[in-house]
């Protein structure tokens, strides 16, 4: 029985109270010998009580040795007293540490097992009861106050040796643990033996964790150390190969080196010690051996460890306990693990804890238990484009036979990065450290030349995983060793069975039955289905068991590739062709045709059946099947000319899409059309006529899968492309990757009309091409807006009051348009934004004082602002454009000083007298719609006037403008009038328009 569990069961025994009572009062009357006799008697009684309840604890001949060891430990510092308890800081853990340190040889003769378990339990429980006894004493508090200095001095004198030993061992522990976890093993990646490991500190890439916390309204991906600094109890979930173990290993490395990131600096100050536990090591010989705290130290670094060193760390909150791989225990053993963890948390609540598991390994009840114990759940996110690029560059730097400074090494890394940006088959694989390492190895082994086409990629990957992996790991004699062909046959059968069932998972028992059915065909190997299954799961690296009893392929693409190899068995091809429109079967058929490259009969069989079905199907289904056929032949070197010509003819009719309807229809065919669109661009280049519809098609397939294709379209100057790329951001499940790989490449980008969460707001500042932005006032994050240094045009809608200080950080802002209600606050002014040149306000109340603060502007629009007059303002003299529509303005005298005006709009005002305009010789456009103007005489000298709007103006005499030879557009109200005076202008090119009476 575990000591922790033993204490839980026996610490409340009434015999303990008697033991403590006997130990204390007899000290002054009967002497040390009498106290020892009482301890012996009571320990024997406790031993009998324990062994009757649990026969596995029967000690046989070791019973007396346990008793003597307990007596020696408890009496090591004389009989217990209040002074002794106070000298230990009234802390049972420290008291136990001191007693054991004073009698280190007491348990030396005890055999491992029940005897040691009882000894540990008795000593721990006795120390707890001693502390409880004295702290409950009536004179505890006054005596404590009186003796504080004496006790502190006593501690400082009596503990130096123990502290010195503990500190010395801690330095050794950190140094040796760093060496233990400093390297990462890379098995099965086709590297020479000397290169199968590399320094973790060199190639490690920070991974992102998405934390699920009900107190956080917006769940954001964050760096692991950020999450850990906020949540000292963290459950970290992620699929196989996601980097969970490597992440904990790297954290251990940093803690041992004293090189923690800023977020965890408080751990470094407290000298927190890492304790990394591999759950798989808890299972031994078919049983479960949950470690005691002192067993948390790896056996390779345990030599010289002081007694209770780990307990001391845990009790003082100086430990980080990392329990790696909870899912690696059988389901039946997990309740025991949870109980072990619960007891650990109860005894040592001040230390930090991290658990890792695969998704789905813990059921809802276990998740609820962990939440009740203070654990927050987080999950490792797929690597984003920056993490992938960083991993690739660092991975290549670790290759010991290549100088990372040479162009060759740089070329390997950069070639792979470029390939990931353009090839969807590669980018879909590069989601975890394991798969990224595989792609890196492919590139290095082929001297930077990546395989062409997905079939070649998976063929090389399987060669590594099914051939090189066992060879590199030195499988011991007698272990099952299957050839690549043998392994592929078993794996292909499992893959096709899942595919035929339209599933990505399979029950373990079903898999065993499938393997058993194939075993009679396996020659020269004596084995059974469970052994083969274990070999395939543990050795191939292709299968995983996300939850006990259920298997899946580590990556769906491996399932598709292997299923394609099995397509010609029995009636599998008929089944797949009949369901070819189902996205689950698309990649299987595409790879099946690729695997038949060079086998004319089989390739024609697949394509012939597919084309026969396409010819006889309705329009929508036929479109999907013709496009699927095009995807099937895209990567092959050989194809029947008749099939190739027919497929090419239909593909040219379908691609690129020419209408929105076609774009939607093509997108419904499936994600493989992204590859066809990319191939179309390769062959024909980027044509602005169709790029908008290509972008629309790609986004309707899947915004994230389309990122490599969209990144190619991003530099397009076509406005419709920019709009679609911006709108597509809202559909992305990976907004950071989308922003960095797509939107940062768009020039003159206008952002508007999509909901922005905190993560997207934070990403806006990274877009150098974001020059225009539109947002409703209530949705704006003004602090984030202030960081948009590239934005030149800003529209704010539905504003309720506005303060210019909100945008004072937008140093490139040239034009601002604000619509809404309320007022413009006087705490800010346009001068707060020195770059501002054009200001448009609609519906917001302003006054003359505000206008006088409009310095530096060249264009000003103030509509429906309740403005009664235009104030005298030297700043207005710089204006080239002024719009003051729908304001109760009568006098426009100050406008006479605006000698630079080119455009003036007074629509909807109360202006009658136009004489102040007579001197504006440079005025080119004038709007008087809806004003009570009657006399146009002051306009007769405006020789530069090209456009005049008199809609809704009742002017009888148009002769004053008949001399304006430059006038090219005149808007008049409806109704008949004498236009003869304008004949000369009309002959000179004047266009007359009738005003829409609805526009005022």
N, C-alpha and C positions, 0 to 999 in steps of 0.2 A: 504493500500500500504506500502511496506517496506520502511523505511527511506532511505536506500541506493538507491533504485530505485527512490524514490521521488526526491532525490538530483540530480540524473542523469537527470531527466526530467526538474527540475525547477531552478537549480543552474545558468543557463545562462540567466534567465529572466532579462530584462533591469531594472526591478524595483529594483533589488539589487544594481545596480550602484547608483540609486537615494538614496536608504537607506544609503549607505556608505557615499555618498557625504553630505547628511544631518547630519549624525552623527558627521562628523569631523569638518567642519569649524564653526559650530554654537557654539562650545564649548567656544570660547573666546568672543563671542558677545552676544548670547542670553541666555546663562546659561543652567544648567542641565534640567530645566523644559521644555524648548523649544525642546531640543534634544529628551526628552522622548515623547513629543507630536508627533514629526515627526516619531519616531519609531512606535508608535501606529498606525498612519495613514497608514504607508507603510505596516506594518504587516497585517492590515486588507485587504489592496489591494491584497497582496500576497495570503491571505487565500481565498479571492473570486476567484482569478485566478486559484488556485489549485482545489477548489471544483467544479468549472465549468468544468474543464477537467476530474475530477474523482469524480462522485457523492458520492462514498463511503466515501469520506473525509468530507462530510458535518457535521458541528459541532453542529448544533442546538444551545442549550443554552450554550455550552462550548466555543464558539468563543471568547468572551471577556476574559475568563480565560487564553486561549492560548496567547492572546496578552499581558496580564499583566505578564504572566510568562516569555515571551521572553524579555520584557522590563526590568524586574527585573534581568534577567541573564546578558543581554548585558551591563547594567549600574551598575553591582555589584561592579566594581572596578573604578567607575567614568566613565565619557564619554571616549570612546576609543581614543587612541592617539598613536603616533609613539613609545613613551616610553613604553606604555603597550605592543605593539606588539614585541618590542625588548626584553622586559623582559621575553617574552615567547619564546625566541630563534627564532623569526620569523617563528614559527611553529604553523600552525592552530590547530593541535590536542592539543598541550600543552596550547595554548590560550583558547581553549574550555574547557579543563580540569580545568584551573585556574578559569575561569568565573563560571563554574558550581559548583566548590568547594566553591567559595565565596557566592553562592546563592543556597545552597543545597535544600532549601525548596520551591524554586520558582515553580517547577512543581508538588508540593505535592498534590494540589487539582485537578489536571487534571485526568479525567477518562482514563482508558486504551483504546486503539484503535486509532481512527482518531486524537483525540486531542493530544495524546502523540506523534503520528507519525509526525504531523505538527510541534509541539514544537521542537522535536529533529532535524527535517530537517531545520527549520529556524535558530536555533542556530548554527548548523554545517556550513550551507552555509554562514551565516553572518561572522563567524570567518575566513572562507576561503577568502571572499572578503576583509575583513579588512587587512589581510596579503598581498593580491595581491595589494591593494591600496597603502600601505606604502612602499612595496618593489619596487614599480614602481615610487616612488617619487624621484625627482632630488637630494634631499639632503640626501637620505637614506644612501648611502655608507659613505660619510664623517661623518655624524652624528653617524653612527654605530661605526666607528673607534674611534671617540672621546669619546663615552659613554660606550665603552665595559666594562671597569672595573666597572663603576658605575652600569651598568645593571647586571653584574654578582653578585655584592654585593647585589643588590636589590633582585635578585632571591633567593640568599642564605638566606636572611632575611625573605622573604615573603612565601617561600614554605616549611619550615621545618615541619609544622604541617601536610600538605598533604603527604609529603614523609614518615613521621613517621607512619601515618595511613595506607598508602599503603604497607609499609614494614611489619607492624604488620599483616595486612590481608593476605599478601602473605605467611607468615609463617603458618597461620591458614589454608589457602587454600591447601598448600602442605601437611600438616599433615592430614587433613580430606580427601583429594583426595587419599592419600596413603591408608587410611583405606577403602575408597570406592572401590578401585580397587585391594586390596591386596589378594583377594581370587578368585578362579575359581570354578564355579559350575559344577558338574558332574551329570546330570540327566539321568536316564534310564540305568545306568550301574550296577544295582543290588546291590548297597551299602546301608547300614543302613543310616538313615537320618543324623546322626551325622557325617557321612563320605562323604556327598555329596559335600563338598567343601574342598579345601586344599590351603595352602599358595602358591601363584604363584611363589614367589621367590625361593621356595624349588624345585618345580617340573618343572620349565620352562626349555626348551631346545632351544638353538639358532637354528633358521631355516635359510636356504640358500635362497638367492634371485638371480635370473638370470636377469640381467639388459640389456635392448635393447637400445644401444646407438650407433648411426651411427659413432661417433668419436672413438669408441672402436673397433678395427679390430677383436679382439677375445673376444667373450662374455663368461664371466666366472661366475660360481656361486660364490657368496660371502656372507658373513654374512650381516644381515640386517643393522647393524650399519655402516659397511663399505660403503654400498650403500648410506645410508642417509648422511654420512659425505661428500660424493662427490656430491650428488644431493639433494639440499634443497627443491626441488619440485619433489615428487615421487608419481607415480601411481602404487600401489601394487595390483596385481591381483592373485587370487588363488581360487580353488574350495571350496565349503562348507566343513567345517571341517578341512581346511588346516592350520588354526592357525592364520588367519589375525587379528581377534579381540584380541586374546590372546597376539599376538606380540605387538600390540599397547598398550594394557593394561600393559604389562610388561615394555615397554618403559616409560609409564607414571609413573609407580612405581619407576623405577630407577631415573627419573628426580626429583620426589618428595623427594626421599631419598638423593639426591646429590651423587649418586653412578653410574654415567654414565661410560661406557667403554672409554678407551683411545682415540678411534677414535672421540668421541663426547665431549672431554674434553673442547673444546672451548665453548660449550653450558653451561657447568657448570660454567666456568669463567664468562660468561655473565648472569648467572642466568636465563636461558631460562625457561619459564613456559609452561607446557603441557596443552593443551585444547582439550579434547577428546569429539568429537561430534558423536552421534549415529544417522545416517540418518533416521532410522526407527522412531525416535521420532519426525521427522519433519512432518509426516503425522498424522493428527488428524481429527477425525470425517469426513473422506472422503475428507478432503481438505489438503492444504499444508501450513504450517506455518514455513517459513524460519526464523531462529533466527537473531536478531541483534547481534553485537559483545558482548554487555553486557549480552545477553542471552546464551552465550557460557558456562557460569559457571553452573554446575549442581545445581539444586534447593536445594539439601541437604547441599551444602557448600556455598550458596549465601549470607547467613546472615552476615551482617557487611561489605559487599563489598563496597568500596568507589565508588563514581560516576566516570564513565568513566575509571575504573581500567583496563578493558580488552582493550579498545581503546588505552590506554597509552602503554600497553604491545605490541600491534600490531604495533603501530606507531614507537616504538623504536626498533623493530626487536627482541624483547625478548619473542616471542611466537612461539610455535610449534602447528599449527592447524592440528588436525587429524580428517578427515572426514571419518568415518567408515561405509561401506556398501552402496555405491552409487547405487548398483544394487537393493537395497531394496525399492526404490521408483518405482512406476509404470512408464512405458516408457513415458507416456504423461506428467509427472511432471519433467522429467529430463532436458528439456530445461530451465525450471525456475531455477532448481538447478545450471545448468551451468552458467546462467546469474548471479545468486547470487554469485557464486564462482568468476566469472570474476570481478565483482564490488569489491569483497573483495581483490582480488589480486591487482587491480588498486590502491585502497586506502592504502593498507598495503603491499607493495612489498618486504619489507625487512625481513618479518617473514618467517618461514619455513612451508611447507605444505605437508601432506601425505594424499592421498586418497586411499581407498581400494574398490575393486569390484570383482565380480566373472568374470571369463573369458567369453567374449561374451556379457557381459551386456552393454558395451559401443560400439556404432557403430563406423564405420571408421571416420565419420565426427567429432564425439565427441573426438576420439583419436587425430585427427589432431588438434582440438581446444586446447586440453590440451598440445600438443607438442608445439603449437604456444605460449602458455603461459609459456613455460619453463619447463613443466613436462617431466620427463623421465619415461618410462614404465618399470616395473619390475614384475616378477612373482615368487611366492613362489614355490620352487622346492619340489618334493616328499622327504620325510625324507630319509637320507642315513642311512647306517647300524650303524654308530657311533651315529647319532641322535636318532635312534630307541632304541639302547641299552641304551643310556643315559636316554632317557625318561622312559624306563621300570624300570631302577634302581631307578630313582628319584620318579616315581609314587608310587612304593612300599614303599619308605621311608615316604610318606605322610600318610600312613594308621595308624590312631591313635590307633587302637586296636592291632597293631603288633609292637613290638620293632624292629626297623630296624637293630639292632646289632645282633639279634638272627639268628641262622642258618636257621630257618624256613623261615623268610622273604627273606634272601639271596637265599634260595633254590627256592622260588617262582619266583624271578626275573631271576635267572640264568637258570632255567628250561625253561622259556619262550624264553629267548635269544637263547638257544640251539635249541629249536623247530623251531624258525624262520630261523635258519641257515640250517635246513634240510628239512623243509616241505614247499613246494611251495604254498600250499593252505593258509598257514599262512603268509608267506612273501609277497604274493601279496596283502594281506589286510593291512599290516603294512606300510602305506605310508603317514599317516597324524596323528596329535595328537589325533583326535577323534577316529579313528579306533584303534590306539595303546592303548588308554585308554580302549576301549571295550575289547581287548584281555587281558589286564592286569586284568580287572575285572573278566573275565572268569576264569583266573588262580587262583585268590584269592578266588573266590566263590566256586571253586571246590578243594580248598586246594592244589593248585599247579598241579593238574591232568588235563591237557588240554584234551578236547574231541578228540577222535580218528576219523579221517575222516572229510571231509569237511561238510557233512550233519549235523553231530553232532555240529560242530562249528556254522553253521548258525541257527540251531534249538535253541541253547542256546542264540545266539545273538538276534533272534527274540523274544524269551521269555522276554529278558530284555527290548528291545525297545518297544514291543507292550503290555506288561503287567506291568512291573515295572515302566516305565517312567511316565505314568499318575498317578499311585499311589503315587509316590515319589514327584510329583509336585503339589499335592493337587488341582486337577481340581475342580473349584467352582461348586456348585449345578446349574443344568440347562444346563451346557455345554454338548455337544455330547460326549458320551463315548462308544466306540465300544470294544467288546471283542477281544482277540487275533484272534480267529477263524474268526470273522466277518471282521476284518482288513485284515487278510491274504487272504480271498476270493476276496476282492476288489483288493488288491495289486497283487495277482496272475493273475487275469484277465488282468490287465494292463501290467504285465510282459510278459504274453504269447502273447498278442496282438502286443507288440513291437517285440518280437522274431519272430512271424509269418511274420511280415513285414520286417524282417531282419534289424531292427533298434535298436538303443540304446536310442532314444528320441521319444516323442509323443506330438502332439499338445494339448494344454490345453482343447480346445473344444472337441477334440476326447476323451480325458480322461473323461470329464464330461458326454459325451454320453454313454461311457462304464459303468460308475458308475450308470447312470440313468437306464440303462438296467437291472442292478442287484438289484436295490432298491426294486422292488416288492417282492423279495425273503427275504428281511430283515424283520424279525418279531420283534415286540415289540419296535420299534424305529421309531418315526415320524421325518423325516428329508428330505433334498433334496440333489441333486447331488453336488452343490457348497459347502454345509456345510461338506459333507463327504470328498470331495476333500481337503478342507482346513484342516480338521482333519488329514487326511493321510499325508499331506505335512508338517504340522506344528508339529504334535504330534508324529508321528511314527519315525521321524528321518531317514526314508528310501528314501523318495522322495525329490527332490529339483527342483527348477525352475531356471536353469542357466541364462536364459533370459526370460522376461515376455512372457507368451503364449506358452512356451515349457517346458515340464517336462522330467526328467530322474531319474533313480535310483542313489542314492549317490555313489554306487559302483556297477559295472557291475555284480559282483558275486551275489549280492542280486537279481538282475533281473533273473539270471540263476536259482538260487535256487527256487524262487517263480514260475517261468515258469515251472520248473520241476514238481511242485505240481499240475499244471493245465494240464498236458500232456494228461490225459485220457478224457478230455472233447471233445465232438464232434469228429472231425477227426484230432485232433492235432498230435496224434502219427503217423498216416500215413504221415502227412506232414513232420515231423521231420525225420522219417526213410528214406524217399525219398531224404532227403538232409543231411544225416548224415555226409557226408564228408566235409561239410561246417564248418569251425572253430567256427562260431557263435553258432552252435548247439551242439558242443562237450560236454561242461560242463553241458548243460541242460540234455542231455541223461545220462551222468555219474551220475548226482545227482538224476535223475528220478529213475534209478535202485537202488540207495542207499536208496531212500525214500520208495521203495517197499520191503525193507529188511523185511522178515517175511510174506509178502503177495505173496505167490507162484504164484498165477494166474497172477497178474499184472506183476510181475518180469519176468515170462516166456513169457508173451506177448511181452514185450519190447525186451528182449534178443532174443527170437525166430525170430521175424521179422528182427532184426539186423543181425543175423547169416544167415538167409535165403538169405538176400541180399548179404552178404559176399561170400557165396558159389557160387552165380551165376555171380559174377563180374569179370572183368579182373584183371590181376596180381596187378597192382598199386593200384586200388581202393580196391581190396580185402585185400591187406596189411593194408591199412588205417582202414578198417572196423574191421578186426581181432584185430588190436592193440586197437582200440576204445572199442571193446568188453572186452578186457583184462582190460582196465582202468575202465570200468563199474563195474566189479566184484572185483576190487582190495580192496575196503573198506567194502564190505558186509560180513556179518557173515553167511548167508545162501544163497545157490544157487543150482539150479537143477544140480545133478551130471553129467547128460549127457552134459548139456551146459558147466559146469565147465571143464570137461575132454576135450571137443573139443576145447575150448578156450585155455586151457593150452598147448595142443599139438601144435597149431599154434603159440602161443607166444614163445615157446621154439625154434621153427624153425626160428623165426624172430629176437629174442633177445639173446645175444647182436649182433650188426652188425659185420659181419666178413670181409667185404670188404668196400672200399670207396664208391662203388656204392650202397651197402646196407645202409650205413650210410646216404647217401643223400636221398634215397628213404624213409627210416624210418622218417627222419626229416620232410619230406613233409606231413606226416600224421597229424601233429599238435602238439601244445605245450603239450598236455597230455602225449606224449611219454616221457617227462622229468620225470614224476612221475613213469612210468613203468621202466625206466632205474634206477631210484633211488631204486625202489623195487628190481630190479635185483641185485643191489649191496648189499642191505640188506640181500638178500637170499644167495648170492654166494661170497660176498667179492669183493675186488678189485684185478682183475687179470691183470697183466701187458700186457698180450697178447692182451687184447681187450680194455684197457683203452684209448688208443689213438683214436680208432674209436668211442668209447662212447663219448669222448670229442668232436670229430668232429661232431657227430650227434647233440649233445646238442647245439653247437655253430651255427649250421645251422638252428636250431629251432629259437632261440633268445638268444643272448649273455647275456642279462640282466635277463631274466626269468630263465636262466640256472645257474645263479650264485650259488645258494645253492648246486646244483649237482656238478658244477665245483670245488667248494671249497672242496668237498670230494675227488676229483681226484688230487687236487694240490700237496699233499705230495708224489705222485707216483714218482718213480725213472726213469720211462720210458721216454726216450728222446723225443719221438714223442708227448707225452702228454704235455711236457713243451713247445715245439714249438707251438702246437695248442693253448694252453692257452695264450701264449704271443700274437700270431696273433689275437686271439679273442678279445683282448683289443681294437683293432681298431674298432670293431663292436659295442662296448658298448656305450650306450647313457648316462651311469652313470659311467664314468671312475674312479672316486674316490672310489665308492663302489666296483667296479670290482677289482681295484688294492688292496684295503684293505682286501677284503674277499677272493680273489683268489690268486693274484700274490704274496702277502706277505707270502703265505704258500708254495711257490715253492722254493726248494733249487737248487743251481747251475743253476739259470735261465739265459738264453742267450737272450738278447734283440736285435732285428734287424728288418729291412725291413718293418716297418709299419710307417705311418706318425704320428708324435707327435706334438700336439698343445701345447700351453703354459701350459694348465692345466695338461696334461700328463707329460710334462717335470718336472713340480713341484712335481709330485707324485713319480718320479723315486727314489728319495732319501729315500722314506719310505719302499723300498723293500730290506730287508736284504739279500735275496737270489739272488739278481741280481749281478752275479759275472762276466758276460761277456756281452759286448755291442758292437754293430756295427752300424755305422752311416756314411752317406756321409758328407763331410766337410761342404758343403753349408747349410746343414740342422741342424747342431749342434748348441746347445745353450751351449756355453762353461762355462758360469757361473754355469748352472745347472749340467753340466758334472763334474765340479770340486767338487760338493757336493756328488758325488756317491762314498762314502767311502768304499763300499763293492766290487766294480768292480775290478777284477784282470786282466781281458783280455779286451783290447780295440782295435777295428779295425776302422780305419778312411779311407774312400774311397774318390776318386776324390778330393784330397787335392791340392790346389793351394798355395804352400808355407806352411810351418808349423813352429809353435813356441812352444817349450816345456813348456813355461810358462803358456800356456793355460790349461795344465793338472796338474799343480803343486799341486793342492788340492786333487788329487786322491791318497791318502796315502796307499791304498792297491794294487795299480796297479803293476802287475808283468810282463805283456807282452803287448807291444804296436806294432801294425802293421799299417803303414801308406802307402797308395798308392796314386799316383797322379803325379803332375808335379810341376815345380818351384824349390824352394830351401828350405833347412832347415835354418830358420833364426838363427842368432847368438845371439839373445837376450835371448835365453834359451838353456838349455842343458839337457841331460838325468839326470845329477846330480840334477836337480830341482825336480825330482821324486825319492826320495831315495829308494823306494821299488822296482823300476824297475830292472828287471833282464834279460828280453828278449826284444830286439828291432829289428824290421824288417821294413826297408824302401825300397820302390820300386818306381823308377821313380823320386825321389827327389834328386837334386844335393847336394852332400856333398863334403867336402875336408878333407885333413889330419888333419887340426885343429879341425874339428868336431870330428873325430875319437879319437883324443887325449883327448877329453872331455867326452868320453864314459866310465866313471868310474863306478865301481860296477856291470857291466854287466857280465852275464855268457854266453849269446848267442847274437850274432850280425849278422844281415843280411842286406847288403847294395847292392841292385841290381839296375842296370841301373842308376847309380848315377853319371856317368862321373868321377869316381875315377881313377886317373892315377897311384897311388902307395899306398901301405900300409905303414903308417908311423911307425917310432920307437915309441912304446907306452907301458910303463910298465903296463898300465891298461889291455892291450890285453892278458897279461900273465894269467889272471883269466878266460879267455874264455874257455868254453868247446865246443862251436859251433860257427863256422864262415862261413858265406856265402857272397861271393863278386862277384856273377855272373854278366856277361854282363857288365863288366867294362874294360877299356883299360889298365889293370894291366899287367906288364911284370915281375917285380921283386917281389918275395914273401919272400925275405930275413927276414923281421921282424917276419914272422910266425914261424921261428925257435925257437923263445923265448916262444911260446905258448905251453908250456909243458903239459897243462891240456886238450888240444884239443881232443875231441872224434869224432867230426864231422867237416869236411872241404869240402866246395863246391866251386870250381873255374870255374864252367861251363861258357863258352863264354868269357873267358879272353884270354890274349895274352901270358900266361905263357908257357914257354918251359922247363925251368930248374926246376926240382923237388928236387934238392939237399937239399934245406932248410928243406925238410920234413923228411929227413933221421933220425933225432933224435926224432921224435914224436912217441915214442914207444907205447903210449896209444891210438893212432888214430884208431877208429873202422870203420868209413865210410869216403870215399873219392870220390868226384865227379869231374871228369875231362872232362865231355862231351863238345865237340866242341872246345877244346883247341888244340894248335899246338904241344903238347907233342909228342916226338918220343922215348924217352929213359925212361924205367920204372925201371932202376937199383936202384935209390935211395929208391924205395919202398920195396926192398928185405928184409929190416930189420924190417918192420912194422908187427910184429908177431900178433898183436891184431886186424889187419884189417879183418873185416867180410864182407864188401860190397865195391865194386869198380865199378864205372861207367866210361866206356871208350867209350860211344856212340859218334860216329863221330870223334874218335881219330885214326889216321893212325899209329898204332904201329905194326911193323913187328915181333918183338921179345917179346914173353910173358913169356920167361923163368925166368926173374927176380921175377915174382910173383908165380912161381910154388912151391916155398918153404913155402908159407904162408898157413900153415895147418888150420888156423881158417877161411879162406875165405869161405863164404857160398853163395854169390851172385856176379856174374860178368856180367856186361852189355857190350856187344861188338857191334861194327858197323856191318851192313849187309855185305854180301860178304863171299867168301870162304877164309879160312886160315888154317894153320896147328895148330890144337889144341892138338896134341899128348902130348905136354909138360904138359898139364893139366890133364892127365888121372888119376894121383894119387889124385888130388884134387876132381875130379869128383867122383871117387870111395869113397871119404871121405864125400860126400854130397854136393859138389859145384853145384849150379844151374846156368846154362848159359842162358842169355836172349839176344835177339836181339833188339837193340835200334830202336825206332820209328824215322825214318828220319825227321818227322815233328816236333819233339821236339828237341830244341836246347838250 
